[in-house]
Each structure stands twice: as C-alpha cells, then as structure tokens.
Amino acid sequence: MSRPLDIRSFWMTRALLALMVGALLALGGCATTQTMVTDARGGPGARLDPWENWNRKVFSFNEALDQKVLKPVATVYAKIVPQVVRRSVDNFFSNAADGWSAVNNMLQGKVEPAFSDVVRFTTNTVFGFFGILDIASEFGLEHYYEDFGQTLGHWGFGAGAYVVWPLIGPSTVRETLAMPLDRTASPALYISNGSYQFGVVGLQVINTRAKLLGASQVIDDIALDKYTFVRDAYLQRRRSLVFDGDAPAAPASGGAASDPVYAPAPPSR
C-alpha cells in the first residue's frame, strides 16, 4: 500500500521544484544588472537581492503567518511539552540529518567527517531508539551538518540570487535547486500513511519554531529592518557553512564574480 504514496510524493517533489524554477526564471526576467549592487538601503547581501520587491512581499506574508499561526502554536507547545520531550524530538530529526550529512561529506571528499557522521547515525539509530537519545554526543562525536546546497558550493557553484519562498523562507538559487534532494532527509517521506506524514512534518516545524522563540524575540527587539537583518544573516551563515567556518574575506562591491559563493549561479545549459 505504500508504493502509490511514494510515487505521489516523488512527483509532488518534482512539481515543487518545477514551480520554483519557473518562478526564478520569471523573476529573472524582471531583474536588471543595477539591482545586483548594493542599494541605498545597504546591507552586504543587497548585491545578491535583485528580486527584493518580491522577496519583501513574501517575507511579510511569512511573518504574518508566523505571528498568527506558528508562533502562538509553538508558544503553547513549549509550555505544555516538557523540555526533555522537545529535546528528544529534536534529536530524532537531527539523527536523520546526520545520515544525509554523511552522504554530502562523502560527495565533498571529506572522509573523516563522513565517517564520524556514519558512526553518529548508526550509534544513535541502534542504541538511541532511532535517534531519540543522542548517545553519540556522550562519546564526544561531533555533528558535521552538510547538505546538498553546501556540496554544490564546495564544488564551485555560486549562491546565485537571494529569494524568499512562501512558507519555506530564505533561500538562494543554489539552495532552491538543492532543496528537493535535501528534503529526502526528512523522516516523513518514508512514512506510508499520508496523515502521519503531515503529522511528522508538523511536529518538526512546531518543535523547531519553539526552539527559536527566544532568538526571534531578540531579532524583533534589535533589528531596524528585519528583512535586511534576516537576509544578511542567512547569506553570511550559508557562506560560513560552505567554507566550514573559515570563509575568506567577503569581496568588495563590484568584485562578486571573483568569489564562487557570492557570484551568481552558473547559467543553465
């Protein structure tokens, strides 16, 4: 009975990618070269934000959805669900991410981190009840979170333009193209029952949002322009992840092409 659902999930993922790529192409037709440089509103990420008008509208939609739905639900969830349970939920999804991280570390030729991720994933899956308990951390095994977007960046694919997607949030052209593969790390895709699938996805979203309640409040308090703050923080974090925390100095305005992370993604052939 699981096979029709697996096929449906496969095509839904492909359809989502097709819609995103189509939207990127449509947005690209509206962009100009001048929008690729830092504008008067500033921020180091402005040169990668040619679709800022679109992005701000989607950002406002996501913020409204968060304030009216996600944040209230996450607040109640955090109050009634014990921290030890929330930590166990986080461990479970992190364990799945460790397995996918091992694949991406191997694709990047990082043997030692890949081996560590394999050991982490195996240990926590077998002895930690499918990752609910983080046994591996007790033995000093570190996380090496890598995703397919980082793998593409490792091999020289530029981030491309910054884009904000409804419900999903901040991304870039590169991360958008990597998203369907990165989503395969979600345990929900391997559940045959559709209702349970949505339940697992919902649990992951709410648990993650609850973990970020404090951080989002700090951003609300200190950011003069929340959109710019989130954009620049996202781009800087992704850049740091691609370079494993040892990113070279960011290029000056006008020198984006010299840096494969800041350069636009290679054109489709």
C-alpha positions in Angstrom: 0.0 0.0 0.0 3.0 2.3 0.4 4.1 2.4 -3.2 1.4 4.7 -4.6 2.1 7.2 -1.9 5.8 7.0 -2.5 5.2 7.7 -6.2 2.9 10.6 -5.4 5.5 12.1 -3.1 8.1 11.7 -5.8 6.1 13.7 -8.3 5.0 16.3 -5.8 8.6 17.0 -5.0 9.4 17.3 -8.7 6.4 19.5 -9.3 7.5 21.8 -6.4 11.0 22.1 -8.0 9.5 22.9 -11.4 7.3 25.7 -9.9 10.3 27.2 -8.1 12.5 27.1 -11.2 9.7 28.6 -13.2 9.3 31.4 -10.6 13.0 32.0 -10.6 13.0 32.4 -14.4 10.0 34.8 -14.3 11.7 36.8 -11.6 15.0 36.8 -13.6 13.2 38.5 -16.5 12.3 41.4 -14.3 15.8 41.9 -12.8 18.4 44.4 -14.0 22.1 44.5 -13.7 21.9 47.6 -11.5 19.9 45.7 -8.8 22.9 43.4 -8.2 24.9 46.1 -6.5 24.4 47.5 -3.0 21.5 49.9 -3.0 20.8 52.9 -0.7 19.2 50.6 1.9 22.5 48.9 2.3 23.4 45.6 3.8 26.2 43.3 2.4 23.5 41.0 0.9 21.9 43.7 -1.2 24.1 42.8 -4.3 22.5 39.3 -4.2 19.0 40.6 -3.9 17.8 41.6 -7.4 14.2 40.5 -6.5 13.9 42.5 -3.4 10.4 43.8 -4.1 9.1 40.2 -4.5 11.1 39.0 -1.6 9.8 41.6 0.8 6.2 40.8 -0.1 6.7 37.1 0.5 8.7 37.9 3.7 5.8 39.9 5.0 3.4 37.1 4.2 5.6 34.6 6.1 5.9 37.0 9.0 2.1 37.4 9.2 1.6 33.6 9.1 4.2 33.1 11.8 2.7 35.7 14.1 -0.9 34.5 13.7 -0.3 30.7 13.5 3.2 29.3 14.0 4.4 31.4 16.9 1.2 31.0 19.0 1.1 27.3 18.4 4.8 27.0 19.2 4.4 29.0 22.4 1.7 26.7 23.7 3.7 23.7 22.6 6.7 24.9 24.5 4.6 25.5 27.7 2.9 22.1 27.8 5.5 19.8 26.3 8.4 19.1 28.7 11.9 20.2 27.6 13.2 16.6 27.7 10.5 15.6 25.2 11.2 18.5 22.9 14.9 17.7 23.1 14.2 14.1 22.1 12.1 15.2 19.1 15.0 17.5 18.1 17.4 14.6 18.5 15.3 12.3 16.2 15.3 14.8 13.3 18.9 15.7 13.9 19.8 12.0 13.6 18.2 11.9 10.1 20.2 15.0 9.2 23.4 13.2 10.3 22.7 10.4 7.8 22.2 12.9 5.0 25.3 14.8 6.2 27.4 11.7 5.8 26.3 11.4 2.2 27.2 15.0 1.5 30.6 14.8 3.3 31.4 11.9 1.1 30.4 13.8 -2.0 32.7 16.6 -0.9 35.6 14.2 -0.3 35.6 14.8 3.5 36.4 11.3 4.7 36.9 11.9 8.4 33.7 14.0 8.9 31.8 11.4 6.7 33.0 8.6 8.9 32.0 10.5 12.0 28.5 11.1 10.7 28.1 7.4 9.8 29.2 6.4 13.3 26.9 9.0 14.8 23.9 7.9 12.7 24.5 4.2 13.3 25.1 4.6 17.1 22.0 6.8 17.7 19.8 4.8 15.4 20.6 1.4 17.0 21.3 2.4 20.7 19.4 5.6 20.9 16.0 4.4 19.7 16.2 5.8 16.2 17.9 8.9 17.4 15.6 9.9 20.2 18.6 9.6 22.6 21.8 11.3 21.5 24.2 8.6 22.6 26.9 9.6 20.2 27.4 13.0 21.7 28.0 11.4 25.1 31.1 9.7 23.4 32.3 13.0 22.0 31.3 12.5 18.4 30.6 15.9 16.8 28.0 16.9 14.3 29.1 17.8 10.8 26.0 19.1 9.3 26.3 19.2 5.5 23.5 19.5 2.9 23.4 19.3 -0.8 23.5 23.1 -1.2 26.8 23.1 0.7 28.0 20.3 -1.6 27.2 22.4 -4.6 29.0 25.4 -3.1 32.0 23.2 -2.2 32.4 22.4 -5.9 32.2 26.0 -7.0 28.5 26.6 -7.7 27.7 30.2 -6.8 24.9 31.0 -4.4 23.0 32.9 -7.0 20.3 35.5 -6.2 18.7 35.6 -2.8 15.0 34.5 -2.9 12.3 34.2 -0.2 9.8 31.4 -0.7 6.3 31.3 0.8 6.2 29.0 3.9 9.8 27.9 3.3 11.5 31.2 3.9 15.0 32.4 2.9 16.9 30.7 0.2 19.1 31.3 -2.9 19.0 29.9 -6.4 21.6 27.2 -5.4 19.8 26.2 -2.3 16.5 26.1 -4.1 17.9 23.7 -6.7 19.3 21.5 -3.9 16.1 21.6 -1.9 14.4 18.5 -3.4 17.4 16.3 -2.5 17.8 17.9 0.9 14.1 17.1 1.6 14.8 13.4 1.2 16.5 13.5 4.6 13.1 14.1 6.2 11.7 11.0 8.0 8.2 12.0 6.9 9.0 10.9 3.3 9.5 7.3 4.5 6.1 7.0 6.2 3.4 5.4 4.1 0.4 6.9 5.8 -0.4 10.4 4.4 -1.9 11.6 7.7 1.1 10.5 9.6 3.4 12.2 7.1 1.7 15.6 7.7 1.8 15.0 11.4 5.6 14.3 11.4 6.2 17.4 9.2 4.0 19.5 11.5 5.8 18.2 14.6 9.2 19.1 13.1 8.1 22.6 12.1 6.5 23.4 15.5 9.3 21.9 17.5 11.9 23.9 15.5 9.8 27.1 15.9 9.5 26.5 19.6 13.3 26.2 19.8 13.7 29.6 18.1 11.2 31.6 20.2 14.0 33.3 22.1 16.1 34.1 19.1 13.1 35.6 17.1 12.3 37.9 20.0 15.9 39.2 20.1 15.7 39.9 16.3 12.4 41.7 16.8 13.9 43.8 19.5 17.2 44.8 17.8 16.5 44.8 14.0 15.7 48.2 12.5 14.8 46.4 9.2 14.1 42.8 10.0 14.1 41.8 6.3 17.6 43.1 5.8 18.8 41.6 9.1 17.4 38.1 8.2 18.7 38.2 4.6 22.3 39.2 5.6 22.4 36.8 8.5 21.2 33.9 6.2 23.7 34.7 3.4 26.6 35.0 5.8 25.7 31.8 7.6 25.4 29.8 4.3 28.7 31.3 3.2 30.3 30.2 6.5 28.9 26.7 6.2 30.2 26.3 2.7 33.7 27.2 3.9 33.3 25.1 7.1 33.5 28.3 9.3 36.7 29.5 7.6 35.4 31.8 4.9 37.8 34.2 3.2 37.1 37.9 3.4 33.9 38.9 1.5 34.6 40.6 -1.8 34.2 44.4 -2.1 31.2 45.7 -4.0 31.7 45.0 -7.7 34.0 42.0 -7.1 31.4 39.4 -6.6 32.4 37.4 -9.6 35.7 36.6 -8.0 34.1 34.6 -5.2 32.1 31.5 -6.2 29.8 31.8 -3.2 28.9 35.4 -4.0 28.9 35.0 -7.7 25.5 34.3 -9.4 24.9 30.6 -10.1 26.1 29.3 -13.4 23.6 29.7 -16.2 21.6 26.7 -17.3 22.9 24.9 -20.3 
